[in-house]
Amino acid sequence: MSDADKSPVTYGSYLALEQILALQHPRSDHPDELLFIVVHQASELWFKEILHELDLLIDSFQRHEPEFALFRMGRINALMRIVSAQLAALETLPPQHFAEFRTHLGTSSGSQSVQFRAIEAASGLREPHFMQVLQEHGEIPDVVKRALARPTLQDLYMDLLRAQGVELEALYVGERPTTMFFLAEALLEYEQEFGLWRFRHVQLVERVLGPLTAGSGGTLGAKYLARTIDQKFFPALWAVRAKFYGTSR
């Protein structure tokens, strides 16, 4: 056992605060750049936890444990609210301030976030535009490949329904909602929270950059982000609602 292992565990040592707090390196002299870095680094830490929770959620589905899956969805939805809420900090960044250090970002872009792409893939995104974006950034990272190789959350949910001998429409009839009903609604809440984050992100980019300014990574900026708002993880869970109003689409 090393001397470091024998040292008493403190708040700082347990959280490795000395290392974490030394990882912010502004490239300009503008005081607002630190805020920009901290918000994005914090997002990546939350993304790490969301990916961890998604792994546990998928395990619950594969074990046919809807109650544990519902518990995991509650936590994931809480995490999504945190990720969305922290964008409020960047809403305090005026365009003239961001312009003073934006060139120091080079070609870096949020679209290059490997963890975010892994979350989208793990959640079930398989749209052609999404797959094209992945390939445009070179070889697909292993964590994203792993997510793409697994069943989507919707597939896992529908498999669990079939194992219980229940039709999706049946969840929405009867006097007493079941666990599978609440789980379906929790999945839709997740999609809504994700959509709210996307919408708020578009609004933030337009507020700071304007609607027509290109992104630093070569994307179309707000226009590119706006295209993602309508992407769906759970089309079947959305579509089933229409059947109660005389339409199947």
N, C-alpha and C positions, 0 to 999 in steps of 0.2 A: 504494500500500500504506500503510495507516494505521500509526501508532506501535504500536498493539496487535498488529498482524500481525507486526511486527518483533521483538516481545518473545520471549525464549526460552520454549519450552514447558516448563512444570513439571508436576508431579503435580497440583497444585491447579488450574492454569489449564486443563490438558487435560480434567479432569473437571468443571470449572466448580464447584468445591467451595464457593467463596464464595457463589455464587447458590443452590446446592442446600441448603446448611446454613442459609440465611436464610429458608427456606420453611416452617418449623415455627412456627405461631403459636397456642399454647394460649390458650383463651378463659377459662380459670379459673386459680386459683392452686394447684390441686392438682398435685403433682409427677408423678403417674402419667399425666396427660393427654399429656405428651410421648411416652411409650411408645406410647400409643394412636395418636397421629398418625404416628409413625415407622413402625410396623408397617403401617399402611394405605398410607402413601406408598410404602414399599418394595414392597408388593404390587402397586401400580399400575405401578411400574417393571418388575417381573417380568412383569406382564401385557403391557406394551409389547413386551418381548422375545419372549414366547410368540406374540403376534400376528405379529411379524416372522418367527419360525420357521414358523408355520403358512402364511404366504404362500410361503415357500421350499418347504415340504412340498407345497403344492398345485401349485406350478410343477414339482416333480419328478414328481408324478403325471401332470400334463398332458403332460410330455415323455416319459412312459413310461420313467422311470429308477428302478426299484424299489430299487436299491442306495443311491442318494442319498436316496430317501424313507425308507429304513430308518435311514440316518445321522441324518436330521433328527428322526425319531421318538425316537431315543436321547437327543438333546439336549432335546427337548420333555418327555420323561418325567423327565429330571433336573431340569428347571425346575419341573415340577409338584411334585416332592418337596421342593424348596426352599420353594415357596409354602405347602405344607402344614406343613412343619416350623416355620416362623416363627410359626405360631399358638401354639406353646408359650410364647412370650413373653407373649401375652395371657392365658394360663392362670394367670399369676402376679398377675393383676389381681383383687383381692377385690371382691365385689359392693358392699360399703360404700364402697370407694374410687371405683368407677365411678359410683355413685349421686351422688357429690358434684359430678361435672362432666358427667353425661349430659345435663342440661337445656341445656347450652351447645351441644349438637350440633344443636339445633333439629329440623328434619324431615329432616336428612341420614341416609342409610341406604346400606349396602353394596349394596342392590338397585338403587341409582341408578348403579352403576359402569358406565359406557359400555363400557369396555374388556372387562370381564368378560362383559357381554352379547354383545359382538362375538366373544369366544372361544367362547362357547356356540354362537352362530350359525355360526361358521366350522367348528366341530367337527361340526355336523350337527343341532343341536337344532331341531326344527320342531313340537313338540307344541303343541296348542291352548292349554294353560295358559301355556306360554312366550310364545307370540305375544300372548296377552291381557295378560300382564305388561308386555311391551314397549309396547303401546298405552296402558296405564294411565299411563305416565310422559310422555305427550305425543307429539310427533312423534318418530318413530324416527330416531336419529342416523345420519349418513351412513356412518360406519364399520360400523354394524350392518346398514344397508341393503345395503352392498357385500357383506358376508358372507352375507346371506340370498339375494342374487342369484346366488351361485356354487353349483356342485354341492356336496353334502355330501362329507365325507371317505369315507364308506362308498360313495357313488356313484362317486367317483373310483377307489377301490380295486377295486370290482367291474368298472368299465370296463377297468382295467388287466388284470384277470384274463381278461376276455373277449378282449382284444387278444392275449393269450398262448394263447388256446384252452384255458383250464384251468377246470374246474368247482371251486367252492369246496370241496366235499366231498373232491375229489381231493388237496387239500393235506394232508389228515390220514391219508393212506394211503401205503404205501411205506416203504422203509428209511431213506431220506435226506431230511430236511427241506429244502425249497427256500427261496430268498430270499423268495418270496411268502408262504410259511408264517411265516417269522420276522417279516415285515412285518405280517401279520394279528395275530400275537401281540403285537407292539409296539403296535398300535392298541388292542388289548384292555387292555394294560398302562396305556396312557394313560387309558382309561375307568376303570380301577380306581383309578389315582392321583387322578383327578378325583372319583370317588366317595368315596375316603378323605378328600379335602379337604372335601367336602360334609359327611360324617359328623362329622369333627373339628370343623367349624364349628358344626354343630348342638349337639354336646356342649359346646363353648365357650360358646355363647349360653345354654344351659341352666345352665351352671356360674356364669355371671356374672349373668344376668337371672332365672333360674328358667324352668321350662317353659311358664308361662302368661302371662308378661309380653309385652305388645305391643312390636313394633319401633318405633324412633324415626321411621321413615318411614311409619308407618301400617300395616305388615304385621302378621301374626300372630306375629312373632318366631320362636321355635324351631319352632312348628307349621308355619309357612310354609316354613322351610328344610327340615324333615323331608320335605315333599312332593317335594322335588327329588332326593332320594337315588336313587330308582328310575328317574330319567330315563336314557335310553340313546341313545348316539351310533351304535352299531354293532349293531343288533338282529340282523342277518343273521349276524354273526360269533359272536354268542352262541347263536343258534338252531341253527347247524350242529352243535354239540356234541350236541344231543339226538338227532340222527339216528343216532348210534352206540349209542343205548340203546333203540331201538325206538319212539321218539316223534318226531313232526315239529314239535312246538311248543316 
